[in-house]
Amino acid sequence: MSTETLSLTNENVEKVLDELRPFLISDGGNVEINGGQSIGGNGDGGDITISAGTKNGSGTDGEIEFFTSGTSAMSITTAQDINVKQSIIFHSPTEGIVYTSMGTVTQATDHNTNVTVNSMAGVITLASVSLASGAEAQFQVTNSAAQTGSLILLTVDTPDIGTSTDDSVIIAQVAQKGSGVFKVALKNVGDSATDTTARKINFLIINPSV
């Protein structure tokens, strides 16, 4: 490319553009969308809203799609589900998936009492009763988020070692899964019966389909 200094004329502008056009053609142009900038005082920056078209009559509402390399990389459906074709990468060690509406429920009578909690993640507080060493119990969780093919993760919160009065250890396992329901099996694998401190079971459901 020439480094010659030219005067500002229409002819020279066209000359410079003729040199630049091959580069502009070979590399796709970048597109940048910016909200409006506040120009003084305590003004807010402008928002950016992307909205799919709404249907007319018996038509179908539009969806939002993002493309890279000529193929759809992400879409937002009319049901507000987000479909991502590749991995979601978190770069911060302190950031990740956040649930702001986890479900909670407390078991009423004993460790065999069924509960209902409709959420993808939540906490089940077990009944405040003792479970003998080697004893087992099982209860059903009615949960509209559960599917037959769900991956359901369970963890048990146990009393702090400094406050516990026994050598009990409760484990929790998923015993059965179905549409809208799963079962939790409990077992005390410790050397003594539990005290009556209510343990808590944390659950997370990961589904293979919507």
N, C-alpha and C positions, 0 to 999 in steps of 0.2 A: 504494500500500500504506500502511496506517495506521501512524503512529509512536506511537500511544498506548501507554502503559505499563500492563500488565495484571497482576493478581495471578495466582499459579500455581494455577489450578483446572482441573478437567477441561473445564468449559465454555469457559474461555478458551483452553486448548490446542486444542480443536476449532475455535475461531474463527480462531486463527492458521493452523492447517492448511488451513482452508477458503480462506484467502487465498493460501496457497502452492501448493495443488493445481493451479491452472491453469498455473503455471510448470513444475511437475514433469511435467505431461502434455505440454506443448508441446516441452520439451527432454527427450531420452532420458536416462535415468540413467547415470552413469558407473560402471564396474565396475573395481575395483582389487584385484589379487591380490598379496599380500605374503607372503614367507616369514617364519617366526618370527624375532623379534629376540632377540639375545643380551641377557641382563639382568645380566650381571656376569662378573667374572673375565676369562678369555681364551676365552670361548665363541664358537662359530661361529654365523653367521647361518643360518637355515633355507633349504634348497633348495626349489625348486618343480618338481614333476614332472607333466607332462601326458602321459598314456598312452592310446592308442586301445585299444579292446577286442579281446581275442583270440577267435579263432573257436572254434566247437565242431563236431566232426565234419568234414563236408565244406563247412562254411561258409567265409566269407572274413574275414580279419583286418581290423579297422577302420583307417581312415586319419585323420590329423589335418588339419582344415581351418580356415583363418582367413578370416572374412568382413568386408568393409567395403562400405557402401552396398548391402547386400543381395546382393552377389555374392562368389564365392570369390576371395580375393586371393592366398592362398598355401596349398599343401597339402604334406604329407609322406606319401609313399606307403609301402606295406608293404615295398618294396624300399629304403626310406630315401633315395629321390630327393626333392629339394625342388623343387616347381614354383612359380614366381613369375610372376604375370600382368603385372606392370609392371616398371619399372626398379629396380635395386639402386643406391642412391646412397651413395657414400662421402664423408663430410664432412671427414675428416682427410687432408691431403696425404701423410702418411706411412703410411697404412693402405690395405689393398686385399685382393686375393685372395692367399692364402698356400697354397703346396703344400709339405707336410711329407714327402712321399714321392716326390720326383722320381727317375726312373730314370737310371742311368748305364751306359755300355758303352764298351769300348775296341776299336777296329778292330784285327784281329790282324796282317794281312800287308801290305796296301797299300791305296790309296784306292779300289780296286774290290772290296774284301772286304765281303761282306754282314754285317750285325749284327742282333741281336735285343734289343729293349728294350721292355717292356710298361708304358707309363705315358703319362699325358696330357701330361706335361712332363718334360724331362730334358736330359742332356748326352751327346753322342757325341764321344769323343776319337778323332781320326783317327790312322791309322797314322803312325809316325815315319819317313816317307820323303819324298823331294823330289818336287815336281811342277814340271815344266819350264814356262817361260814360254809361254803360249798353249795349254798342254796341258789336256785334260779328263779327268775320271774320273766314274764313276757306281757307286753301290752301293745295295743294297736294305735297307730297314729293316723287319723283321718286328715289328709292334706291334699287339697285340690291340685297342688303343683307336682305331686308324685306321679311317675309313670312306671310302667313295667320295666323299661330299660334304664331307669334313672341310676346315676351314680350318687349314692347317699353317704356322706362322710359324717361320722359321729366322734365326738370327744366327750370325756367326762370330767367335770370339775369336782375335785375332791376337797374335803376340808384341809386347811393348812396343817402341816405336820405338828406344829406347835400347839394346835388346839384340838386335834383328834384324840379321842380316848380309846382307840382300838387299833388293831393291826389288820383291818379289813381292806380289801381292794376290789372295787366294783369295775367290771368291764361291760361295755355295751356293744352289741353287734346288730346289724340289720338282718332280721330273720326271714323276711318275706317282703316282696314288692308287688304292687299292682297299680292299676289306674286309680289315682286318688287316695291311695292308702299304702302304708308300709308298717311293718312290725319291728319292735325293738326287743331283743333278748338281753336280759341282765344276768350276770353271775358274780357272786362274791367269791373270788379266788384267794382271799386272804385267810389268815389263821384264826380269825375270830369274827363274831357277828359285828355288823356295823352299828354305830350309834344311830340316833334318830335325827341326826342332822340331814337336812334335805340336800341331796346331790343334784347337780344340774347337768343335763345333756345338751350339748351344742350340736346342731345339725346344719348341713349344707347340702342342697340338692343341685346336681348338674344334670340337665336333661339332654338327650340326643336329638330332640325335635321340639318345635313350638307346641 
